[in-house]
């Protein structure tokens, strides 16, 4: 946990969070630079393989630039994420472009930028990339994202590798893809990739996946296509509560070494959550407390508009109280949004709370700010990066006037 108490005062690194909350309007996100660096280096030093940070987990340019500065590449799933990565200083040759719905405009942009490779997710996309490349008189490096039909044993909304999921080229269509590649002059297959879901805690899932990918590589090479890059995806499980066991990355490394023994592929991974999730918190202030029936509600200013995961994925995140009263009570933490689903966490024991108290929602560095919305015309929160005893706002909060300017009322009204 990145929040540490010193004499009953919460800190991240050397920054006093109680003082920080009085300087910046709540709710807002806070990230620990040290935790991001430590998570990345720990992963890299164990796997000893290339890492392409999955930008969708947290696309703030400061986070992207920080990871780029310590050697990470980027895995992007939209033209907009590609632009963010380039603007943050990531070299084009360290960017992989995935995504099941790339438009022709997206593909053309990526080709012109000469990125490392575009991972293809359909036979049609394969043909489109060759057509656009031909029109530009260029040869484009591509990869095939394979759907291996493997159950990741995770929440169904974050499963991406079963045959009925929308992602990747069906394993049974690999031969068809290879035949097209062999006759296409403006694409060059550099590798194959996969990703079967997030929050994978069972090592057997990775064993099945890596074994299937080895078979896929052998199948491709039967067509005299040399595979240079083998991207084994991400999905490494991150424990948000004590009930989750952290995935043992050393076991992942052993699997790679055993299954791909004597292979010449450049093996890489594309984690996102594993690097940034536990590096972030949301600081929120209590607006009111109330009791409905026997439920003690805390209504805070952070809701599903600020942090969607509890409502969308039934995710459970630890809650920390800034005050350390000895008396404990059972609460349900809810947000201010006009939806019954706007519940952050039920049945949590906290010190007795009052209006104006601050709480921290833990482990929100991934799929937090990137999924925030303007629902109920709420403004997007600020994001803050802490480095030792310093902090900087890496994204300003919105204000209602900037939102209103986006609306245009026709003259006939």
C-alpha distance (Angstrom), angle and dihedral (degrees) to the residues before:
residue distance angle dihedral
X1 . . .
X2 3.80 . .
X3 3.83 94.9 .
X4 3.81 112.0 86.3
X5 3.79 126.1 -178.8
X6 3.79 121.3 -135.2
X7 3.79 112.9 -174.7
X8 3.82 89.8 -19.2
X9 3.81 92.0 -51.9
X10 3.83 119.4 117.6
X11 3.81 119.7 -126.1
X12 3.77 138.5 178.7
X13 3.77 107.3 -156.3
X14 3.82 102.5 -42.5
X15 3.81 98.5 -26.6
X16 3.81 121.8 106.0
X17 3.81 105.3 -132.2
X18 3.81 94.7 -160.4
X19 3.79 89.9 58.9
X20 3.80 91.7 42.3
X21 3.82 90.9 54.4
X22 3.79 89.8 56.5
X23 3.81 91.9 53.5
X24 3.80 100.1 47.0
X25 3.82 124.8 49.3
X26 3.78 112.0 -112.6
X27 2.91 141.9 -85.8
X28 3.80 101.0 49.7
X29 3.78 140.3 144.5
X30 3.81 122.8 -114.5
X31 3.81 124.9 -164.9
X32 3.80 131.0 -168.4
X33 3.79 112.5 -135.8
X34 3.80 91.2 -160.6
X35 3.80 92.5 54.4
X36 3.82 92.4 50.3
X37 3.80 91.8 49.9
X38 3.81 93.1 44.4
X39 3.82 92.6 49.2
X40 3.79 92.6 49.8
X41 3.80 95.7 45.0
X42 3.79 92.9 45.1
X43 3.81 89.8 54.2
X44 3.80 94.2 43.7
X45 3.79 95.2 45.7
X46 3.80 91.3 53.1
X47 3.81 99.8 42.1
X48 3.81 97.0 35.0
X49 3.81 88.0 -156.0
X50 3.80 134.8 117.0
X51 3.79 114.0 -82.2
X52 3.79 124.2 -152.7
X53 3.79 108.3 -167.8
X54 3.81 112.2 -132.1
X55 3.79 100.2 -123.5
X56 3.80 94.5 -162.2
X57 3.83 89.3 73.5
X58 3.81 91.9 66.0
X59 3.80 118.9 -11.3
X60 3.80 100.3 -175.6
X61 3.80 106.1 136.3
X62 3.80 91.2 -132.7
X63 3.81 90.0 59.5
X64 3.81 91.7 45.9
X65 3.82 91.8 48.2
X66 3.81 91.7 47.3
X67 3.80 92.4 53.3
X68 3.79 91.6 43.7
X69 3.81 88.9 54.2
X70 3.81 91.0 59.9
X71 3.79 96.1 46.0
X72 3.78 108.2 -85.9
X73 3.77 124.2 138.7
X74 3.82 123.5 -152.0
X75 3.78 135.0 -109.4
X76 3.81 109.9 -158.4
X77 3.81 131.7 -174.5
X78 3.81 101.7 -167.2
X79 3.78 140.9 36.7
X80 3.79 87.7 -113.1
X81 3.82 92.3 56.3
X82 3.80 88.4 47.5
X83 3.80 90.3 53.9
X84 3.82 90.6 47.8
X85 3.79 91.2 52.1
X86 3.79 94.0 48.3
X87 3.83 91.1 46.9
X88 3.81 89.0 51.0
X89 3.80 89.2 58.3
X90 3.79 101.6 -101.1
X91 3.83 110.3 150.2
X92 3.80 113.3 -116.8
X93 3.81 90.5 -123.5
X94 3.81 89.3 62.1
X95 3.82 95.0 56.2
X96 3.81 127.4 93.0
X97 3.81 117.4 -166.3
X98 3.81 116.5 -149.2
X99 3.80 131.5 158.3
X100 3.76 134.1 126.2
X101 3.82 95.6 -123.5
X102 3.80 109.6 48.3
X103 3.79 112.1 159.2
X104 3.80 122.1 -143.1
X105 3.80 87.7 -105.8
X106 3.83 90.2 53.6
X107 3.80 92.0 49.0
X108 3.80 93.4 46.9
X109 3.81 90.9 50.9
X110 3.82 92.2 50.3
X111 3.80 92.7 47.1
X112 3.80 92.0 51.4
X113 3.81 91.2 49.6
X114 3.84 89.3 54.8
X115 3.79 94.6 -136.2
X116 3.80 122.4 -176.0
X117 3.79 93.8 -93.4
X118 3.77 145.5 -35.2
X119 3.79 112.4 -127.2
X120 3.78 108.2 -140.1
X121 3.83 119.2 -139.9
X122 3.81 102.4 -175.8
X123 3.80 141.7 26.5
X124 3.81 89.3 -115.7
X125 3.80 91.5 53.9
X126 3.80 89.1 51.6
X127 3.79 90.2 56.9
X128 3.81 92.3 43.7
X129 3.80 93.0 54.1
X130 3.80 91.0 50.4
X131 3.83 91.2 48.7
X132 3.83 93.8 49.6
X133 3.81 92.1 43.8
X134 3.79 90.0 51.8
X135 3.81 91.1 51.9
X136 3.81 89.2 51.6
X137 3.83 92.3 44.1
X138 3.78 90.6 -124.3
X139 3.79 137.1 124.6
X140 3.80 111.5 -130.8
X141 3.79 125.6 -151.7
X142 3.78 111.1 -130.9
X143 3.77 141.2 175.9
X144 3.78 129.8 -157.0
X145 3.78 115.9 -123.6
X146 3.77 103.8 -147.9
X147 3.78 124.8 -152.3
X148 3.82 99.7 -144.8
X149 3.83 96.2 -174.1
X150 3.79 93.5 -122.1
X151 3.80 124.1 148.9
X152 3.80 108.5 -130.8
X153 3.82 91.3 -159.0
X154 3.78 90.7 -128.2
X155 3.81 138.7 114.7
X156 3.81 109.0 -50.3
X157 3.81 93.8 -125.3
X158 3.82 91.1 61.7
X159 3.80 97.9 41.1
X160 3.81 112.1 113.6
X161 3.80 108.0 161.6
X162 3.81 107.5 65.4
X163 3.81 119.7 105.2
X164 3.81 92.6 -110.4
X165 3.83 93.3 52.0
X166 3.80 116.6 102.0
X167 3.80 95.6 -123.5
X168 3.78 131.3 101.1
X169 3.80 136.3 -8.0
X170 3.77 114.3 -57.8
X171 3.80 112.0 -102.0
X172 3.81 88.9 -124.1
X173 3.82 90.1 57.8
X174 3.82 95.4 58.7
X175 3.79 91.9 99.2
X176 3.81 91.3 50.7
X177 3.81 90.5 50.7
X178 3.80 91.8 49.2
X179 3.81 92.1 52.3
X180 3.81 90.2 53.1
X181 3.81 91.6 47.2
X182 3.81 91.8 51.2
X183 3.81 91.3 56.1
X184 3.81 97.0 40.1
X185 3.79 114.2 92.4
X186 3.79 99.6 -168.8
X187 3.80 101.5 54.9
X188 3.78 129.0 67.6
X189 3.80 119.1 -162.4
X190 3.79 108.1 -136.3
X191 3.77 100.3 168.7
X192 3.77 153.7 -33.4
X193 3.78 129.4 -103.0
X194 3.78 142.4 -172.6
X195 3.78 142.3 -172.8
X196 3.79 121.0 -178.6
X197 3.78 102.5 -179.3
X198 3.78 147.8 -61.1
X199 3.77 132.9 -81.5
X200 3.80 96.0 33.8
X201 3.80 112.0 171.0
X202 3.80 101.0 163.3
X203 3.80 113.5 90.7
X204 3.82 89.8 -156.6
X205 3.81 89.1 69.1
X206 3.80 90.3 60.1
X207 3.81 91.2 45.4
X208 3.82 90.3 55.3
X209 3.79 91.6 44.4
X210 3.81 96.6 48.7
X211 3.80 91.4 46.3
X212 3.81 90.9 51.1
X213 3.80 91.3 47.9
X214 3.79 91.2 51.8
X215 3.81 88.7 54.2
X216 3.79 90.1 47.5
X217 3.80 91.2 52.1
X218 3.80 91.0 50.6
X219 3.79 89.6 49.8
X220 3.80 92.8 52.4
X221 3.79 92.4 47.8
X222 3.82 90.5 56.3
X223 3.80 84.5 73.4
X224 3.83 90.1 57.8
X225 3.79 90.5 -106.9
X226 3.79 111.6 142.1
X227 3.80 113.9 -139.4
X228 3.78 113.0 -145.3
X229 3.82 101.7 168.4
X230 3.79 127.9 42.7
X231 3.81 112.7 -173.1
X232 3.81 111.5 -165.7
X233 3.81 95.7 -171.6
X234 3.78 126.8 -134.8
X235 3.77 133.1 -104.1
X236 3.80 96.8 138.2
X237 3.80 106.4 168.4
X238 3.79 120.0 -110.7
X239 3.83 117.8 -160.0
X240 3.80 111.2 -129.6
X241 3.80 93.7 174.8
X242 3.78 137.0 24.0
X243 3.81 90.3 -99.0
X244 3.82 91.3 70.2
X245 3.79 121.1 79.6
X246 3.79 115.0 -143.1
X247 3.79 114.0 -114.4
X248 3.80 112.1 -107.6
X249 3.81 104.8 -123.8
X250 3.81 91.2 -169.5
X251 3.81 87.5 65.2
X252 3.81 89.1 51.8
X253 3.80 89.3 52.9
X254 3.81 91.7 50.4
X255 3.79 90.2 51.8
X256 3.81 91.6 51.5
X257 3.80 92.0 48.7
X258 3.80 92.6 48.8
X259 3.79 101.1 41.3
X260 3.81 96.3 40.3
X261 3.79 96.9 37.3
X262 3.83 111.3 153.7
X263 3.82 91.0 5.9
X264 3.80 117.6 141.2
X265 3.82 96.8 -151.8
X266 3.78 121.4 123.0
X267 3.79 96.9 -121.4
X268 3.79 118.4 -153.7
X269 3.80 140.8 172.3
X270 3.82 133.0 -147.4
X271 3.83 108.8 -151.5
X272 3.79 122.4 164.0
X273 3.79 112.0 157.4
X274 3.82 92.0 43.7
X275 3.81 90.5 60.5
X276 3.81 103.2 42.1
X277 3.82 110.9 17.6
X278 3.78 98.3 86.7
X279 3.80 92.2 39.7
X280 3.80 94.2 72.9
X281 3.79 142.8 65.4
X282 3.79 136.1 176.8
X283 3.79 117.3 -129.5
X284 3.78 110.5 -149.9
X285 3.80 133.4 175.5
X286 3.80 126.3 -136.8
X287 3.80 112.2 -113.1
X288 3.78 97.9 -177.4
X289 3.79 144.0 -20.0
X290 3.78 123.5 -138.6
X291 3.78 143.0 162.5
X292 3.80 122.0 -129.5
X293 3.79 111.2 -176.7
X294 3.81 101.9 -41.8
X295 3.79 96.6 -28.6
X296 3.80 118.8 107.8
X297 3.78 105.3 -148.0
X298 3.77 126.7 -159.3
X299 3.80 110.2 -163.1
X300 3.79 108.9 -159.4
X301 3.80 131.5 -178.1
X302 3.83 92.6 -113.9
X303 3.78 112.1 80.7
X304 3.78 140.9 153.5
X305 3.81 88.2 -61.6
X306 3.81 88.2 61.4
X307 3.79 97.6 37.2
X308 3.80 119.3 15.3
X309 3.81 101.6 177.4
X310 3.83 98.8 90.9
X311 3.81 92.2 50.2
X312 3.79 97.5 40.1
X313 3.80 102.6 35.4
X314 3.82 102.6 20.7
X315 3.79 85.2 -117.7
X316 3.80 119.7 176.0
X317 3.81 118.6 -145.8
X318 3.78 127.6 -178.6
X319 3.80 116.1 -109.4
X320 3.80 122.7 -146.3
X321 3.79 124.6 -161.6
X322 3.80 118.1 -143.6
X323 3.81 90.4 -149.2
X324 3.80 118.4 68.5
X325 3.80 104.5 -154.0
X326 3.82 113.6 165.6
X327 3.80 92.5 -133.3
X328 3.81 111.5 86.6
X329 3.79 128.0 -160.9
X330 3.79 135.5 -177.5
X331 3.81 112.8 -111.8
X332 3.78 142.6 175.1
X333 3.78 111.0 -139.8
X334 3.81 112.7 -144.9
X335 3.77 135.6 171.9
X336 3.83 130.8 -128.0
X337 3.82 96.9 -106.4
X338 3.80 120.5 119.5
X339 3.81 94.7 -116.2
X340 3.79 130.3 97.4
X341 3.80 87.9 -138.0
X342 3.81 90.7 63.6
X343 3.80 93.8 104.7
X344 3.79 120.2 130.6
X345 3.80 97.1 -171.9
X346 3.79 138.5 -16.7
X347 3.80 131.0 -142.5
X348 3.79 99.3 9.9
X349 3.79 123.6 160.1
X350 3.78 112.8 -132.5
X351 3.79 136.9 158.3
X352 3.80 109.7 -86.8
X353 3.80 107.4 -72.9
X354 3.79 133.7 -144.1
X355 3.78 135.0 -171.3
X356 3.80 110.0 -78.6
X357 3.81 95.8 29.6
X358 3.78 118.8 131.2
X359 3.80 127.7 -127.1
X360 3.80 132.3 -173.2
X361 3.80 122.2 -139.9
X362 3.80 103.5 -151.5
X363 3.80 133.6 -136.9
X364 3.80 96.2 16.7
X365 3.80 98.8 136.9
X366 3.82 92.1 107.8
X367 3.80 126.8 56.5
X368 3.78 90.2 -2.2
X369 3.79 115.5 99.2
X370 3.81 91.5 20.3
X371 3.82 90.6 62.1
X372 3.80 96.9 42.2
X373 3.81 116.8 121.1
X374 3.79 144.7 -168.6
X375 3.80 93.3 -116.0
X376 3.83 111.3 153.0
X377 3.84 84.1 18.1
X378 3.79 89.3 -77.0
X379 3.80 116.7 160.2
X380 3.80 122.3 -118.2
X381 3.81 113.1 -102.3
X382 3.79 128.4 -113.5
X383 3.80 121.4 -102.5
X384 3.80 121.9 -141.6
X385 3.81 130.3 -165.8
X386 3.80 119.8 -154.9
X387 3.79 122.8 -156.1
X388 3.81 113.9 180.0
X389 3.81 105.3 -56.9
X390 3.80 95.9 -14.6
X391 3.78 133.1 82.6
X392 3.77 134.9 -169.4
X393 3.81 131.5 -170.9
X394 3.81 103.3 -119.5
X395 3.78 93.2 -177.7
X396 3.78 125.5 23.7
X397 3.77 118.9 -134.1
X398 3.78 116.4 -109.4
X399 3.77 124.2 -112.4
X400 3.78 127.5 -144.9
X401 3.82 93.3 -114.6
X402 3.82 91.7 60.6
X403 3.80 89.0 51.1
X404 3.79 93.6 48.3
X405 3.80 90.8 53.8
X406 3.79 89.1 63.0
X407 3.81 90.9 63.6
X408 3.81 120.2 81.6
X409 3.81 120.0 -161.2
X410 3.83 110.6 -152.8
X411 3.81 116.3 -121.0
X412 3.80 91.3 -122.3
X413 3.80 91.4 66.3
